Amino acid sequence: MSFRLKSRLVRLERAEAKVAAHKSFKLRLGDLKRLPRDYTGERHVEIVRQLPSRSPIGKWFEFEERPGPAPPEPPSEERIIEVHFVGPGDGG
């Protein structure tokens, strides 16, 4: 492989890495209904329903803790950040 071609490939790989690092993400916001305080087993969070939008920065959902391990999810290229709001007297 010529030096010139190798140099171009290295620059292309660097540019691709920069684009991947700056990939946008989705923001999910919502209230979380927790399991009772005395529940001691494994738990996971699921989306119960999507709510009308309250903010331009992300979509709003209703989240709920469920007993047991989370079901397997297919691999995804999406970057998702979830923010769960919990009230002072809500479950755990």
N, C-alpha and C positions, 0 to 999 in steps of 0.2 A: 504494500500500500504506500503510495507516495506521501511525502511529508505534507504536501499541500492539502491533499484529501483528508488526511488524518487530522490536521489542524481545523479544517472546516467541520468535521464531525464533532470534535471536542467543543467548538463554539456552539454548534447546534444543540448538543446535549446540555450545555450550560444554560442556553436560552430556554430550552424546554423545562428545565428544573425551576427557573425563575417564574415561568408562567404557572407551573403547578403550585408553587408556593403562594402565589397571589390569587389563587382560585377563590371565587366568592363562596359564601356559605348561606344557609337558610337559618332563620331564627324562629324558634317555636316558643311561645310564651303561654303560661296558663296556670290555673289553680290545680293543686294536687290533693286528691282525696286519699288520705293515708289509711293503711290497715290499722286495726286496734293496737294499742300500746302493748298488750300482752302477747301479740303474735311474735313468735320467735324464729320461725323458719325462713327459708330463702324467699325473696320477694323481687318483683320487677315492676316497671312502670309501663302502662299502655295508654294510648290515646283513646278516650271514650268518644269524643266528637269534636269537630271543628266549630269554633264560635265566630260570630261576626267580627270583622276586623275592628280593633280599638286603637291600633297604632300603625304608622307607616313603616316602622322598622322590622316588623315581623308578624307572623300569623298567630292567632290566639286559639288555644285548644283547652279542652277539659281533660286532665290527666287523672289516672287512678292507679294506686298500687294494687297489685294482685299477688296472691300467694304462688309460690313455686318459681322455678327458673323461667327466664324469658324464652319464648319460642325462637328457634333459629331464624335469622333473617338473611336474605340473599345479600351477597356483597354489593356495595353501592359506591359509586364515584362521588356522590353528594356529600358535602360537609354540612352537618346539621348540629346546631347548638340548641339545647332545650333548657329553658329556665322555668323551674317549678316554684310556685308561690304556695307557702304553707301557713295556715292560720295558727294562732297560739293554742287553740284547744282541739286541733284536728288530729285525732288518732295518736300516732307515735310522736 
